[in-house]
Amino acid sequence: MMTISRARLLARSLAGCTAIFAVAACSDNSNGSGLSPALVDKGKDIFRFETFGDETFWTDTLRMHEVIEHAVDPTTALAVGLKVDTDSLPPEVVSAIQSGAISLTDPATTVALLKLNAVVGVKGTVQNVNGKDTLVRVGITCALCHSTVDNSFAKGIGKRLDGWPNRDLNVGAIIALSPALPPSAKAVYNSWGPGMYDPRFNFDGKNGPQVIPPAYGLLGIHRITSTGDGDDVMYWNRYVGVTQMHGHGSFDEPRTGVHVDNPPDIISPLLPALQEYQLSLNAPAPPAGSFDPAAAERGHDVFNGAGQCSTCHTGSLFTDANIHLHSPDEVVSEPEPNGAPSYASRSATKMYRTAPLAGLWQHPPYFHNGTAATLEDVVNTYDAKKGLNLTTQQKADLVEYLKSL
């Protein structure tokens, strides 16, 4: 890999999206990438608004519509990481929120936001019952976990940033609100915390939550999950859509013994467009001034030299995942916290992929299990477990380079 010049690093830090909230306008790479703009546009609607019929689970089984109707005001919703899309709000609603005319401590306001389709990743059906707007059905979409907002209006309220992991989202705490769950299950869900989710728990009963991953920067990468179970985005979309969102369709994986058939099949016809949209989402560029270009240039040399990073984080995608997976004894992210079993042992491959690094600055904590809170922690962990003996300056420079990706 050629050394990136200081000028190039500086240009990358200043060009394009110079603030976090500007990334949304720069995120679509469908032109020039071989992707179909029409399919991308269709996939965008699926990603944001399609539930795959999962209302039968979230409404009929968990009765979350009752919880929201009676106990989830906007303040509570924002506190557990739900987001509000300002582009879905009429100007008069925006003004009323700003003036305080609309209460953010009244569950009826949450129902009104759902009626406007303004709660990111949550789709509600609101009907007039006895003269009152009533939430009668609720489901979730891909955007619940894999979109956030730019906070341009207030914290948790702003323009959508599709593909960005919602690291504020406390999925477990939300699920635990269901009156249909026993106390033992509620305890597990409440143990996860913001930005964490265990996509195996409902099958093997083991509690080892993982960091919610980004859904951007996937073009050219075939194995998109931390254990590389499938060969394309559609594999994981099907797994999540059917087995985690509880949408209608089927998923079959002999390697893990997971066989789910939930007819009618709504998800299969939608998977190609959904994948196309996800592949169109670029990783966000680092904000201007967020790293030291001179130190990053030195860190690039550490990355390819003493740090040994480029032995696995190879090529322009910074990963060898398309051709190689790694055994658990090769990675530095184990053992799992809190005595949880190896996440790889619960997967189809029993291995780990090398994570791509584009947009790395944006999504702490790091490693599949979130055991590194910062990039400094990442570098220190590798240095200690791999016996690299990096100097303090080398480690600091390497961190600056990682921030520049």
N, C-alpha and C positions, 0 to 999 in steps of 0.2 A: 504494500500500500504506500503511495507517495505521501511525503510529509505535507501537511496542510500549512500553507503559509500564514503568517500573522495577518496579512491583508485579507486573505480569504476568510479567516475566522471572524475578523472584524466585520467584513461584508455580510457574512451569514447572520451576525448578531443584529445588524442594523436593517437589513433588507426585509421586505415583505411585511409580515405581521409583527409590528413593533410593540404590541401590548397584548396581553392574554385575551382580552375580549375581542381583539381583531382577528384572531385565528379562525373564527367561524367563517369569515368571508374568504379564507384562503384554503379551506379544508378539502375541496373537491378536486380530485385529479383525474376525472373521467375523460377529459380531453387530452389526447396524446398518449394515453395509456392502453389503448385497445379496448377500453370498456365502453359499453353502449350507454349513451346519455339517457335514452328512453328507459332502459332497464334500471339504470341508477336512480332515476326519478321515481320509478315505481317502487324500488327498494327502499327509498327514503320514507315513503308513506308507510310501508310495512314495518320498518325499523321503529318509527315513531308511534304508530297508532294501531298496529295489528296485534290482537290478543291471541290469535289462533283458537278462539273459543274457550279460553281458560277461565272465563266467568263461571263455568260449571264447578270449578274448584274454589276460586277465591270468594264466590258468592254462595253457591249452594252448599259447599262443604265447610269452609272456614267462616262464612257469614261476615266477611270483612265489610260489607256494605252497612251492616248494622253498627259496627264499631265506628266507622267513619261518620255515619249519620249522627251518632250521639256523643262521640268522645274525641274526635280529631278536628280541632280547630286549626287554622293556618299556622299559628305559633307552634303548636305541637308538631304539625307536619314538617315544618322547617327544622325543628329541633332534632327530628330523626332522619334528616337529610333529604327529604323530598324537595323538589325544585319546582318553581313556577316560571313558565315561559311568557315573557312580557309581550311577545309578538302575537299571542293569542288573546290578549286583553284589549277590549275597546278603550279608546282614549278616556271616556268618562269613568271607566272603572279604575284606570291608572290614577286619574285625578282624585277620585274618592279615596283610594288607598293612601295617597300622599297627604290628603287633608285629614285623614282619620275618620271620614264619614262611613267607611266600611270597616267593621270590626274584624280584627285578626284573632280574636279570642272566641269567636262564635263558630261552631261546627257548620252552621248554615252557610257561612262564607266558603268553607271548603267545598260544600256541595255546589255552590254557585261557580267556583273555579273549575270543578269537574264538568259542569254543564258547558263551560266555555272551552273544554279540552285543553286547559292551561296547566294542568299538573303533569309534569314530565314523566312519562312512563306509566301513568295510571289512567285508565279509560273508564268513565262512569256513564251509566244510563240513568238519566234523571227524568222523572215523570211528575206531573201534577197530580197529587193525591189529596183529595179533600181541600183543594185550594192552596196546597203547599208543595213546593219543589221537594221531591223525595228521591233519594238515591236508591234505586231498585236493583241495579246490577253493577258490578265492578270487576275489572280484570287488569292485567298488567301487560306491558310490552317490553321489547328489548331495551328501549331507552331508559327504563327504570334504573338499571345498573350501569349502563354503558353510555349515558349522556349526563351532562351537568349543565350549568348556566354560567354566564360570565360575571354575575353579581353586579351588573351595571346599574340596576335599580336599587337593590339592597342585597344583603347576604341571602343567597338561596333564590333570588328573584332576578331574572335577566334574560338574555338571549341564549338560545340553545348552543351547546358545544357537543355535537354528536361524536361518538367514539371515545370521548374522554371518560374515564372511569369515575363513577360517583363515589369518591372515597369518604364522603360525609354520610352516605346512606347506611342506616342501621337496619339492614334487612331482617336480622333476627328479632330485634325489638318490635318491628312492625308485625311479623308473623305471630309473635308471642301475644299480641293483643287479641288474637282470635279466641272466642269463648268455646270453640270446639276442641281445643287442645288440652291434654292432661298436664298437670304441673311439671312432670318430669321432662316433657318435651319443651315446655316454656322455659325451663331452666337452661336447657342446652341452647336454645335460640337466643336467649338473653345474654349468654356468655360470649357471643361472637364479637360484638362491638362494631363501630362504624367502619365501613369499607371492607368488611370481611364476610365471607360466605362459604359454606361447605356444600359443594355440589354432589357429594357422595353420601351425606348423612342419611338421607331418606332411603338409601339402599342398604348400607352396611351398619348403620347405627353408631358409627365411630365419630367422635367429635374432633375435627381438625380443620378449622376454617381457613380458607385461602384468601389472599388479596384479590379483590375484584380487578380484573385486568382491563387495559385499554382495548378498544376495538378499532383503533386506527393503525396506519402503517403496516397493514397486512398484505399489501400487493406484493406478490412474488414469494410469499412465505406459505408453505403448505401445511406445516404442523404448527397450529396457532395456539395450542394450549401448553401449559407448563410441562405436561407429561407426553405431549405429542401423540395423543391417542388416534386422531383421524388424519386424513391426508388433505383436507381442505376445510374452508370455513363452514361449508354446509353440514359437515359431520357434527361439529359442535353446536351449530344452530339447531339442528334436529334434536340433539341430546338435551340442550337447555329448553328448547321450545316444548318438547313432549314431557320430559321427566322432571324439570324444575319449574317451569311456568305452568305445567299441567295443561298445555294446549292439546288440541285434538290431532292425533296422528300416531305414528308408531316409531319405536326405536328398538333396535336389536343389536346387542354387543355380546357375542359369546365369550369374549375374553374376560369380561367382568360378570357374566351371568345376568345382565340387565336385559329384560324383555318386557317392553311396555307396548300395549295396543289399546289406544283410546280413540275409537272411531266416532264420527267419520273423519277421514283424513283431510284436514284443512291445511296442514303445514307444507306438505310436499310440493304442491304447485307454486308456493311462494318462495321456496328456498333459493332458486337461481337469482331472482331479483334482489332478495335480501343480501345475498353474498356480493352481488355486483355493487350495491351501495356501500357495504362495509369496505370493499377493496378500493373504493374511490376516496376514502377518508385518509388524508395525509396526516402523519404525525406533526404536531405543532412545532414551529420553530421556537428556539429560546427567545425570551423577551430581550429587547435591547438593554445592554448594561448588566445582564444577569451573570456574566462570567468574564474573567480576565483573559483576553485573547493571547497575550504573550505567555501566560502560564498554561493556557490550553494548548498552545503549540508545543511547549515542552512536554505537557502531559500526553500528547499524541505519540511522542517518542517513547514515553514510559509504557503506554498502552501496547505498542508494538515490540517493546524490548523487555526491560526488566520486570514489568508487570505481567507479562505473558498473557495478556487479555486476548490478543488477536489469534491465539492458537485455537480458540473456540468461537469467539465473536469475529467471524471472518467475513470478508467481502463488504460490498456496499450495504448489505442488510444486517451486518454485524451478528450473524448467526450461522452455525453449521446445521441448523435443525432440519433442513431439507434432505440432508444426506446422512445425518448421524444423530443418535441419541446417546445419553450418558447414564451410566449406572449410578445409583445413589451414593456409592462410595467415592465418586469423582466430584461431587458437588459440595459446596461449602454451606448450603442452606439447611442441612440437617445436622443434628437431630431436630425434630419438630418441637415447638414450645409446649409446655404443660404436659409432657409425657405422651403426646399424641403419637399414633403410629405413623410411619413413613407415608407421606402422601403418595409416593410412587407405588408403594405396595398395594394401594387401593385403586390403582389405575389399570388400564388395559395393557400398557407397554411395560409397566414396572420400571420405567426409566424417566429421565428428565431431558427436556430439550434445552439448548442454549437460548436464552431470551434475547430477542433483538433489542437494540438500544435507542432507536430513534424516539425522540420525545421523552427521554429518560428524566429530564429535569422536572417534568410535569407531574409524575405520579408516585411519590413516596407513600407508604413505606415500600421497601424493596425485598426481593426474593419472593418465591411463591407463597411463603407463609408470613411475610411481613416482618421478619426478624431483624431487618436492618432499617432503622428509622430514617437514616440520611445516607447520602452518597459517601460521606466520610465513613459511616459505619460499614458500608459495602466494601470500600477499599481496605479498611482495617481488618475486616473479616477475612478477605482474600489474603492479605499480607500475612496474617497469623496462621491460617489453616494451610496455606500453600508454602509457608516458609520462604517468602520472597525477600525478606529483609530490606524492604524499601526504606529509603530515608524519609524524614519528615517532609522535606521539600518535594521529593518524588510523589509522595502520597497527595500532597496538596495540589500539585500540578495535574495529577491524574484526575482528581475530583473536578478541576476546572475544565478539563477536556470532556469529561462525561456530561457536564452541564451544557456543553456546546453542541451536543448531538441532537 
